[in-house]
Amino acid sequence: MNKNLKALLDKTLTDPRWDLKFIGMQIVIEGLALAAFQTTKETSNCPLLRQLVHYVIRDEARHVTFGINYLTEFLQTLSEEELEERAQFAYEACVVMRRRIINTELPAKWFGISEDEAFELIVNQENQDIFNNLLFNRVMPNLKKIGLLTEKIQPLYDELKLLAFAESDSDFEGRLG
Protein backbone atom coordinates (compact mmCIF):
# COMPACT_ATOMS: atom_id res chain seq x y z
CA MET A 1 0.00 0.00 0.00
CA ASN A 2 1.48 3.35 -0.93
CA LYS A 3 1.78 6.23 1.53
CA ASN A 4 -1.06 8.25 -0.03
CA LEU A 5 -3.62 5.47 0.26
CA LYS A 6 -2.46 4.70 3.81
CA ALA A 7 -2.86 8.37 4.76
CA LEU A 8 -6.39 8.45 3.32
CA LEU A 9 -7.39 5.23 5.06
CA ASP A 10 -5.94 6.45 8.36
CA LYS A 11 -7.78 9.76 8.09
CA THR A 12 -11.03 8.11 7.03
CA LEU A 13 -11.06 5.32 9.57
CA THR A 14 -9.89 7.31 12.59
CA ASP A 15 -12.32 10.20 12.21
CA PRO A 16 -15.16 9.84 14.73
CA ARG A 17 -17.80 10.95 12.21
CA TRP A 18 -19.37 7.90 10.57
CA ASP A 19 -20.39 9.81 7.44
CA LEU A 20 -16.75 10.60 6.60
CA LYS A 21 -16.07 6.87 6.69
CA PHE A 22 -18.90 6.35 4.20
CA ILE A 23 -17.69 9.17 1.95
CA GLY A 24 -14.08 8.00 2.00
CA MET A 25 -14.71 4.28 1.67
CA GLN A 26 -18.01 3.77 -0.13
CA ILE A 27 -17.98 6.74 -2.45
CA VAL A 28 -14.33 7.53 -3.22
CA ILE A 29 -12.27 4.37 -2.65
CA GLU A 30 -14.89 1.83 -3.74
CA GLY A 31 -15.89 4.09 -6.62
CA LEU A 32 -12.33 4.06 -7.91
CA ALA A 33 -12.16 0.30 -7.34
CA LEU A 34 -15.30 -0.08 -9.45
CA ALA A 35 -13.68 1.86 -12.26
CA ALA A 36 -10.53 -0.26 -12.09
CA PHE A 37 -12.56 -3.48 -12.13
CA GLN A 38 -14.65 -2.20 -15.06
CA THR A 39 -11.45 -1.44 -16.99
CA THR A 40 -10.16 -4.95 -16.26
CA LYS A 41 -13.44 -6.47 -17.44
CA GLU A 42 -13.43 -4.46 -20.66
CA THR A 43 -9.78 -5.10 -21.54
CA SER A 44 -9.26 -8.72 -20.49
CA ASN A 45 -9.06 -11.46 -23.11
CA CYS A 46 -9.89 -14.13 -20.54
CA PRO A 47 -13.63 -15.00 -20.44
CA LEU A 48 -13.34 -16.50 -16.94
CA LEU A 49 -11.66 -13.37 -15.56
CA ARG A 50 -14.27 -11.14 -17.22
CA GLN A 51 -17.08 -13.19 -15.64
CA LEU A 52 -15.42 -13.19 -12.22
CA VAL A 53 -14.80 -9.43 -12.35
CA HIS A 54 -18.43 -8.93 -13.45
CA TYR A 55 -19.58 -10.45 -10.14
CA VAL A 56 -17.06 -8.39 -8.16
CA ILE A 57 -18.37 -5.25 -9.89
CA ARG A 58 -21.95 -6.12 -8.98
CA ASP A 59 -20.98 -6.60 -5.33
CA GLU A 60 -18.93 -3.39 -5.16
CA ALA A 61 -21.73 -1.47 -6.87
CA ARG A 62 -24.12 -2.54 -4.12
CA HIS A 63 -21.76 -1.04 -1.53
CA VAL A 64 -21.51 2.22 -3.46
CA THR A 65 -25.28 2.37 -3.99
CA PHE A 66 -25.88 1.78 -0.29
CA GLY A 67 -23.52 4.66 0.50
CA ILE A 68 -25.29 6.91 -2.01
CA ASN A 69 -28.73 6.09 -0.60
CA TYR A 70 -27.74 6.58 3.01
CA LEU A 71 -25.59 9.68 2.51
CA THR A 72 -28.04 11.52 0.24
CA GLU A 73 -30.63 11.68 3.00
CA PHE A 74 -28.18 12.34 5.83
CA LEU A 75 -26.22 15.12 4.11
CA GLN A 76 -29.46 17.05 3.56
CA THR A 77 -29.82 17.36 7.34
CA LEU A 78 -26.45 19.12 7.79
CA SER A 79 -25.82 22.83 8.06
CA GLU A 80 -24.13 24.55 5.12
CA GLU A 81 -20.86 24.67 7.07
CA GLU A 82 -21.00 20.95 7.88
CA LEU A 83 -21.81 20.12 4.25
CA GLU A 84 -18.85 22.19 3.02
CA GLU A 85 -16.64 20.34 5.50
CA ARG A 86 -17.76 17.01 3.96
CA ALA A 87 -17.32 18.39 0.44
CA GLN A 88 -13.76 19.46 1.33
CA PHE A 89 -13.05 16.03 2.80
CA ALA A 90 -14.29 14.31 -0.39
CA TYR A 91 -12.16 16.65 -2.51
CA GLU A 92 -9.07 15.91 -0.42
CA ALA A 93 -9.79 12.18 -0.69
CA CYS A 94 -9.98 12.50 -4.48
CA VAL A 95 -6.69 14.40 -4.55
CA VAL A 96 -5.04 11.65 -2.50
CA MET A 97 -6.50 8.91 -4.70
CA ARG A 98 -5.47 10.73 -7.85
CA ARG A 99 -1.97 10.98 -6.45
CA ARG A 100 -2.05 7.32 -5.41
CA ILE A 101 -2.89 6.01 -8.87
CA ILE A 102 0.00 7.85 -10.45
CA ASN A 103 3.31 6.09 -9.83
CA THR A 104 5.96 8.75 -9.36
CA GLU A 105 8.72 6.72 -7.70
CA LEU A 106 10.10 5.05 -10.82
CA PRO A 107 10.00 8.10 -13.14
CA ALA A 108 11.62 10.20 -10.40
CA LYS A 109 14.48 7.72 -10.14
CA TRP A 110 14.85 7.35 -13.93
CA PHE A 111 14.97 11.07 -14.59
CA GLY A 112 16.73 12.12 -11.40
CA ILE A 113 13.90 14.45 -10.36
CA SER A 114 11.71 14.74 -7.27
CA GLU A 115 8.47 12.77 -7.01
CA ASP A 116 6.54 16.07 -7.10
CA GLU A 117 8.23 16.99 -10.39
CA ALA A 118 7.49 13.51 -11.77
CA PHE A 119 3.86 13.89 -10.72
CA GLU A 120 3.51 17.21 -12.57
CA LEU A 121 5.16 15.71 -15.64
CA ILE A 122 2.79 12.73 -15.70
CA VAL A 123 -0.37 14.65 -14.82
CA ASN A 124 0.15 17.13 -17.64
CA GLN A 125 0.37 14.45 -20.33
CA GLU A 126 -2.58 14.23 -22.69
CA ASN A 127 -3.14 10.52 -22.06
CA GLN A 128 -3.56 11.26 -18.35
CA ASP A 129 -6.97 12.77 -19.15
CA ILE A 130 -8.04 9.38 -20.51
CA PHE A 131 -6.81 7.69 -17.34
CA ASN A 132 -8.67 10.20 -15.14
CA ASN A 133 -11.79 9.59 -17.22
CA LEU A 134 -11.62 5.86 -16.61
CA LEU A 135 -11.35 6.35 -12.87
CA PHE A 136 -13.18 9.50 -11.90
CA ASN A 137 -16.16 9.05 -14.20
CA ARG A 138 -17.50 6.78 -11.46
CA VAL A 139 -16.68 8.91 -8.42
CA MET A 140 -17.67 12.38 -9.62
CA PRO A 141 -21.30 11.59 -10.54
CA ASN A 142 -21.75 9.93 -7.15
CA LEU A 143 -20.36 12.96 -5.33
CA LYS A 144 -22.78 15.11 -7.31
CA LYS A 145 -25.69 12.78 -6.52
CA ILE A 146 -25.11 13.02 -2.76
CA GLY A 147 -24.66 16.79 -2.83
CA LEU A 148 -20.90 17.13 -2.26
CA LEU A 149 -20.09 19.07 -5.43
CA THR A 150 -20.95 22.38 -3.84
CA GLU A 151 -20.44 25.68 -5.64
CA LYS A 152 -17.53 26.43 -3.35
CA ILE A 153 -15.70 23.15 -4.09
CA GLN A 154 -16.41 22.85 -7.84
CA PRO A 155 -13.55 25.17 -8.93
CA LEU A 156 -11.07 22.92 -7.10
CA TYR A 157 -12.25 19.87 -9.05
CA ASP A 158 -12.20 21.93 -12.24
CA GLU A 159 -8.50 22.74 -11.68
CA LEU A 160 -7.84 18.98 -11.60
CA LYS A 161 -9.87 18.50 -14.81
CA LEU A 162 -12.29 16.24 -12.95
CA LEU A 163 -15.47 18.34 -12.80
CA ALA A 164 -16.64 17.39 -16.30
CA PHE A 165 -16.97 13.76 -15.18
CA ALA A 166 -19.76 14.75 -12.79
CA GLU A 167 -22.21 14.80 -15.70
CA SER A 168 -22.01 11.02 -16.24
CA ASP A 169 -24.69 8.79 -14.75
CA SER A 170 -24.09 7.87 -11.12
CA ASP A 171 -23.90 4.23 -10.03
CA PHE A 172 -27.22 4.88 -8.29
CA GLU A 173 -28.78 5.35 -11.72
CA GLY A 174 -27.69 1.88 -12.78
CA ARG A 175 -24.78 2.15 -15.18
CA LEU A 176 -23.54 -1.36 -14.57
CA GLY A 177 -23.74 -4.04 -17.17
C-alpha positions as CSV (number, residue, x, y, z in Angstrom):
1,M,0.0,0.0,0.0
2,N,1.5,3.4,-0.9
3,K,1.8,6.2,1.5
4,N,-1.1,8.3,0.0
5,L,-3.6,5.5,0.3
6,K,-2.5,4.7,3.8
7,A,-2.9,8.4,4.8
8,L,-6.4,8.5,3.3
9,L,-7.4,5.2,5.1
10,D,-5.9,6.4,8.4
11,K,-7.8,9.8,8.1
12,T,-11.0,8.1,7.0
13,L,-11.1,5.3,9.6
14,T,-9.9,7.3,12.6
15,D,-12.3,10.2,12.2
16,P,-15.2,9.8,14.7
17,R,-17.8,10.9,12.2
18,W,-19.4,7.9,10.6
19,D,-20.4,9.8,7.4
20,L,-16.8,10.6,6.6
21,K,-16.1,6.9,6.7
22,F,-18.9,6.4,4.2
23,I,-17.7,9.2,1.9
24,G,-14.1,8.0,2.0
25,M,-14.7,4.3,1.7
26,Q,-18.0,3.8,-0.1
27,I,-18.0,6.7,-2.5
28,V,-14.3,7.5,-3.2
29,I,-12.3,4.4,-2.7
30,E,-14.9,1.8,-3.7
31,G,-15.9,4.1,-6.6
32,L,-12.3,4.1,-7.9
33,A,-12.2,0.3,-7.3
34,L,-15.3,-0.1,-9.4
35,A,-13.7,1.9,-12.3
36,A,-10.5,-0.3,-12.1
37,F,-12.6,-3.5,-12.1
38,Q,-14.6,-2.2,-15.1
39,T,-11.5,-1.4,-17.0
40,T,-10.2,-5.0,-16.3
41,K,-13.4,-6.5,-17.4
42,E,-13.4,-4.5,-20.7
43,T,-9.8,-5.1,-21.5
44,S,-9.3,-8.7,-20.5
45,N,-9.1,-11.5,-23.1
46,C,-9.9,-14.1,-20.5
47,P,-13.6,-15.0,-20.4
48,L,-13.3,-16.5,-16.9
49,L,-11.7,-13.4,-15.6
50,R,-14.3,-11.1,-17.2
51,Q,-17.1,-13.2,-15.6
52,L,-15.4,-13.2,-12.2
53,V,-14.8,-9.4,-12.3
54,H,-18.4,-8.9,-13.5
55,Y,-19.6,-10.5,-10.1
56,V,-17.1,-8.4,-8.2
57,I,-18.4,-5.2,-9.9
58,R,-22.0,-6.1,-9.0
59,D,-21.0,-6.6,-5.3
60,E,-18.9,-3.4,-5.2
61,A,-21.7,-1.5,-6.9
62,R,-24.1,-2.5,-4.1
63,H,-21.8,-1.0,-1.5
64,V,-21.5,2.2,-3.5
65,T,-25.3,2.4,-4.0
66,F,-25.9,1.8,-0.3
67,G,-23.5,4.7,0.5
68,I,-25.3,6.9,-2.0
69,N,-28.7,6.1,-0.6
70,Y,-27.7,6.6,3.0
71,L,-25.6,9.7,2.5
72,T,-28.0,11.5,0.2
73,E,-30.6,11.7,3.0
74,F,-28.2,12.3,5.8
75,L,-26.2,15.1,4.1
76,Q,-29.5,17.1,3.6
77,T,-29.8,17.4,7.3
78,L,-26.4,19.1,7.8
79,S,-25.8,22.8,8.1
80,E,-24.1,24.6,5.1
81,E,-20.9,24.7,7.1
82,E,-21.0,20.9,7.9
83,L,-21.8,20.1,4.3
84,E,-18.9,22.2,3.0
85,E,-16.6,20.3,5.5
86,R,-17.8,17.0,4.0
87,A,-17.3,18.4,0.4
88,Q,-13.8,19.5,1.3
89,F,-13.0,16.0,2.8
90,A,-14.3,14.3,-0.4
91,Y,-12.2,16.6,-2.5
92,E,-9.1,15.9,-0.4
93,A,-9.8,12.2,-0.7
94,C,-10.0,12.5,-4.5
95,V,-6.7,14.4,-4.5
96,V,-5.0,11.6,-2.5
97,M,-6.5,8.9,-4.7
98,R,-5.5,10.7,-7.9
99,R,-2.0,11.0,-6.5
100,R,-2.1,7.3,-5.4
101,I,-2.9,6.0,-8.9
102,I,0.0,7.8,-10.5
103,N,3.3,6.1,-9.8
104,T,6.0,8.7,-9.4
105,E,8.7,6.7,-7.7
106,L,10.1,5.1,-10.8
107,P,10.0,8.1,-13.1
108,A,11.6,10.2,-10.4
109,K,14.5,7.7,-10.1
110,W,14.9,7.4,-13.9
111,F,15.0,11.1,-14.6
112,G,16.7,12.1,-11.4
113,I,13.9,14.4,-10.4
114,S,11.7,14.7,-7.3
115,E,8.5,12.8,-7.0
116,D,6.5,16.1,-7.1
117,E,8.2,17.0,-10.4
118,A,7.5,13.5,-11.8
119,F,3.9,13.9,-10.7
120,E,3.5,17.2,-12.6
121,L,5.2,15.7,-15.6
122,I,2.8,12.7,-15.7
123,V,-0.4,14.7,-14.8
124,N,0.1,17.1,-17.6
125,Q,0.4,14.5,-20.3
126,E,-2.6,14.2,-22.7
127,N,-3.1,10.5,-22.1
128,Q,-3.6,11.3,-18.4
129,D,-7.0,12.8,-19.2
130,I,-8.0,9.4,-20.5
131,F,-6.8,7.7,-17.3
132,N,-8.7,10.2,-15.1
133,N,-11.8,9.6,-17.2
134,L,-11.6,5.9,-16.6
135,L,-11.4,6.3,-12.9
136,F,-13.2,9.5,-11.9
137,N,-16.2,9.0,-14.2
138,R,-17.5,6.8,-11.5
139,V,-16.7,8.9,-8.4
140,M,-17.7,12.4,-9.6
141,P,-21.3,11.6,-10.5
142,N,-21.7,9.9,-7.2
143,L,-20.4,13.0,-5.3
144,K,-22.8,15.1,-7.3
145,K,-25.7,12.8,-6.5
146,I,-25.1,13.0,-2.8
147,G,-24.7,16.8,-2.8
148,L,-20.9,17.1,-2.3
149,L,-20.1,19.1,-5.4
150,T,-20.9,22.4,-3.8
151,E,-20.4,25.7,-5.6
152,K,-17.5,26.4,-3.4
153,I,-15.7,23.1,-4.1
154,Q,-16.4,22.8,-7.8
155,P,-13.6,25.2,-8.9
156,L,-11.1,22.9,-7.1
157,Y,-12.2,19.9,-9.1
158,D,-12.2,21.9,-12.2
159,E,-8.5,22.7,-11.7
160,L,-7.8,19.0,-11.6
161,K,-9.9,18.5,-14.8
162,L,-12.3,16.2,-12.9
163,L,-15.5,18.3,-12.8
164,A,-16.6,17.4,-16.3
165,F,-17.0,13.8,-15.2
166,A,-19.8,14.8,-12.8
167,E,-22.2,14.8,-15.7
168,S,-22.0,11.0,-16.2
169,D,-24.7,8.8,-14.7
170,S,-24.1,7.9,-11.1
171,D,-23.9,4.2,-10.0
172,F,-27.2,4.9,-8.3
173,E,-28.8,5.3,-11.7
174,G,-27.7,1.9,-12.8
175,R,-24.8,2.1,-15.2
176,L,-23.5,-1.4,-14.6
177,G,-23.7,-4.0,-17.2
